[in-house]
Amino acid sequence: MKAGGTVTDVLVVGGGPSGVALAAEVAARNLTVRVVAPHAPQPFPATYGAWLDDLPEWARGSVAHAWSDVRVHAGRAVTPLLRPYALLENAQLLSALLGRAEPGGLWWDVGRVVGAQRDAGVWRVHSEGGRSWRARVVVDASGHGGTLRRVAFRRGAALQTAYGLVGRFRVPPSAPGAMVWMDYRHPHLPGGAFGAAPSFLYAMHLGGDVYFVEETSLVARPALSVEALRARLRARLEAQGTPCAEVLSTEVCAFPMNAPAPDAGGGLLAFGAAGGLVQPVSGFQVAGALADAPLVADALAAHLPFGPDAASRAGWAALWPAARRETRAVQLLGVEALLGLPGAHLPAFFEAFFALPAAQWRAFLAPRTPAGELARIMLRLFARAPMRVRAPLARAACTAPGVSARALARAALPILGA
Ligand SMILES: Cc1cc2nc3c(=O)[nH]c(=O)nc-3n(C[C@H](O)[C@H](O)[C@H](O)COP(=O)(O)OP(=O)(O)OC[C@H]3O[C@@H](n4cnc5c(N)ncnc54)[C@H](O)[C@@H]3O)c2cc1C
């Protein structure tokens, strides 16, 4: 990894998976790039899962575990998802990403960025302690909420929260050999507590007697606290008769799900969680960022010869074309519908969701499914959902702000006419 004090083509704020992915792809296109993060390169701290088929081919060497037995327990049904799911090995992912930057490599400086200003077409990025760096294009990849570009959440942030642990178990806490994407059974909770704030178990068998178990609140505003989720996880494991014999590590999780499509102005790019890339219904982001990074890097490389403004405009267009902005509006409608649904009906909602043809629920969870297709899937889901689920969904659709009426109308017409 080089060090240097020159004006780089690109400066990326943040050393998470998104920032490193973008910086590496930029470097691979022979542009000079600097990452500034409060830490040296380090394996990403969170437990990252992804659908195996969402991962680019080169990233599959960083898969620690993959499951073909993937299940959802929602309503009365246990649904086999028939879609392999992967757990990433973060040290390997980091080294694979940095390897993609060769042979040019990238520069990495340790610092916490506090601001940036532009002078004669060149950005100067400042960190705590008074250091600064110059670059032609700056990308904020500093995680949820952003640093140089703050994310503004309509009606406030709606959070996914979770408490998880890796531990040894004398009795399996979930199906051996399997990955449980969502288990909404709640033998450990009075119905009222579940209805007021539903949560589910996300679990992976890591081999032998070792499991990752996580109590997750998919999305809530206000958020369900991590402390409450920790108590629920313990209560669930006790109620199942599968207490953890030895805790090996723990993890907490809290991030917003309802970022709008970012405003493309201001001359600064944003990427990863800071760029609104978290999929609003699943909370997934990592595989999408790995897939988006080459597109943004291509745009920057092709347009930097025409100046930094042209490059940053092209970067925004690659990441957030008009079609994806429409998609986000419909995804946010989905989030508002989930927030408006009484918690007790959430399992029935997901039972109907995963009863959709596989291609449809997969498209619903994908980041770039066109708005019209997404809205058609929502209408099909509405038609198949039990009556008690339909009324709150319809209410949410009518009251959600910022929803593209055009996209919904386009979607509804063929179905109403059918
Ligand atoms: C516990 C947890 C589990 C998750 N699990 C999954 C999952 O299984 N699958 C999935 O797809 N998504 C998951 N997510 C959601 C999302 O993908 C992750 O949050 C992901 O880490 C976002 O990547 P990022 O690189 O955009 O941001 P981050 O990973 O948050 O990285 C931000 C980087 O910016 C740095 N930074 C912050 N502020 C500054 C600053 N002022 N100056 C310089 N650098 C700064 C940070 O130190 C860090 O290096 C999870 C999130 C959490 C919190």
The ligand as a Tripos MOL2 file, in Angstrom:
@<TRIPOS>MOLECULE
LIG
   53    58     1     0     0
SMALL
NO_CHARGES

@<TRIPOS>ATOM
      1 C1        -23.9400   -5.7580   12.5780 C.3       1 LIG1
      2 C2        -24.3940   -5.5820   11.1550 C.ar      1 LIG1
      3 C3        -24.6410   -6.6990   10.3760 C.ar      1 LIG1
      4 C4        -24.9960   -6.5250    9.0220 C.ar      1 LIG1
      5 N1        -25.2070   -7.6510    8.2770 N.ar      1 LIG1
      6 C5        -25.3780   -7.5160    6.9440 C.ar      1 LIG1
      7 C6        -25.4440   -8.6730    6.1200 C.ar      1 LIG1
      8 O1        -25.4330   -9.8150    6.6200 O.2       1 LIG1
      9 N2        -25.5400   -8.5100    4.7830 N.ar      1 LIG1
     10 C7        -25.5780   -7.2650    4.2150 C.ar      1 LIG1
     11 O2        -25.6240   -7.1470    2.9940 O.2       1 LIG1
     12 N3        -25.5850   -6.1480    4.9880 N.ar      1 LIG1
     13 C8        -25.4790   -6.2390    6.3300 C.ar      1 LIG1
     14 N4        -25.4520   -5.1130    7.1170 N.ar      1 LIG1
     15 C9        -25.7880   -3.8110    6.5200 C.3       1 LIG1
     16 C10       -24.6530   -3.1120    5.7430 C.3       1 LIG1
     17 O3        -24.3200   -3.8590    4.6210 O.3       1 LIG1
     18 C11       -23.4170   -2.9090    6.5750 C.3       1 LIG1
     19 O4        -23.6850   -1.9270    7.5300 O.3       1 LIG1
     20 C12       -22.1300   -2.5320    5.8060 C.3       1 LIG1
     21 O5        -21.0740   -2.5650    6.7350 O.3       1 LIG1
     22 C13       -22.1770   -1.1670    5.1440 C.3       1 LIG1
     23 O6        -20.9630   -1.0270    4.4480 O.3       1 LIG1
     24 P1        -20.2680    0.3880    4.1990 P.3       1 LIG1
     25 O7        -18.9020    0.0990    3.7150 O.co2     1 LIG1
     26 O8        -21.1520    1.2160    3.3680 O.co2     1 LIG1
     27 O9        -20.2220    1.0760    5.6380 O.3       1 LIG1
     28 P2        -19.4460    0.6070    6.9460 P.3       1 LIG1
     29 O10       -19.1960   -0.8540    6.9410 O.co2     1 LIG1
     30 O11       -20.1900    1.1970    8.0870 O.co2     1 LIG1
     31 O12       -18.0330    1.2910    6.8230 O.3       1 LIG1
     32 C14       -17.8880    2.6710    6.9980 C.3       1 LIG1
     33 C15       -16.4100    2.9910    7.0200 C.3       1 LIG1
     34 O13       -16.2630    4.4020    7.1360 O.3       1 LIG1
     35 C16       -15.4190    4.6880    8.2360 C.3       1 LIG1
     36 N5        -15.7910    6.0080    8.7250 N.ar      1 LIG1
     37 C17       -16.8710    6.3760    9.4440 C.ar      1 LIG1
     38 N6        -16.8420    7.7040    9.6830 N.ar      1 LIG1
     39 C18       -15.7300    8.1600    9.0860 C.ar      1 LIG1
     40 C19       -15.1450    9.4560    8.9740 C.ar      1 LIG1
     41 N7        -15.7010   10.5360    9.5310 N.pl3     1 LIG1
     42 N8        -13.9790    9.5850    8.3010 N.ar      1 LIG1
     43 C20       -13.3940    8.5040    7.7130 C.ar      1 LIG1
     44 N9        -13.9150    7.2790    7.7780 N.ar      1 LIG1
     45 C21       -15.0630    7.1060    8.4650 C.ar      1 LIG1
     46 C22       -15.6370    3.5510    9.1880 C.3       1 LIG1
     47 O14       -14.5870    3.4550   10.1440 O.3       1 LIG1
     48 C23       -15.6570    2.3920    8.1980 C.3       1 LIG1
     49 O15       -14.3530    2.0720    7.7920 O.3       1 LIG1
     50 C24       -25.1370   -5.2390    8.4700 C.ar      1 LIG1
     51 C25       -24.9310   -4.1310    9.2870 C.ar      1 LIG1
     52 C26       -24.5620   -4.2910   10.6110 C.ar      1 LIG1
     53 C27       -24.3560   -3.0550   11.4650 C.3       1 LIG1
@<TRIPOS>BOND
     1     1     2 1
     2     2     3 ar
     3     2    52 ar
     4     3     4 ar
     5     4     5 ar
     6     4    50 ar
     7     5     6 ar
     8     6     7 ar
     9     6    13 1
    10     7     8 2
    11     7     9 ar
    12     9    10 ar
    13    10    11 2
    14    10    12 ar
    15    12    13 ar
    16    13    14 ar
    17    14    15 1
    18    14    50 ar
    19    15    16 1
    20    16    17 1
    21    16    18 1
    22    18    19 1
    23    18    20 1
    24    20    21 1
    25    20    22 1
    26    22    23 1
    27    23    24 1
    28    24    25 2
    29    24    26 1
    30    24    27 1
    31    27    28 1
    32    28    29 2
    33    28    30 1
    34    28    31 1
    35    31    32 1
    36    32    33 1
    37    33    34 1
    38    33    48 1
    39    34    35 1
    40    35    36 1
    41    35    46 1
    42    36    37 ar
    43    36    45 ar
    44    37    38 ar
    45    38    39 ar
    46    39    40 ar
    47    39    45 ar
    48    40    41 1
    49    40    42 ar
    50    42    43 ar
    51    43    44 ar
    52    44    45 ar
    53    46    47 1
    54    46    48 1
    55    48    49 1
    56    50    51 ar
    57    51    52 ar
    58    52    53 1
@<TRIPOS>SUBSTRUCTURE
     1 LIG1         1 GROUP 0 **** ****
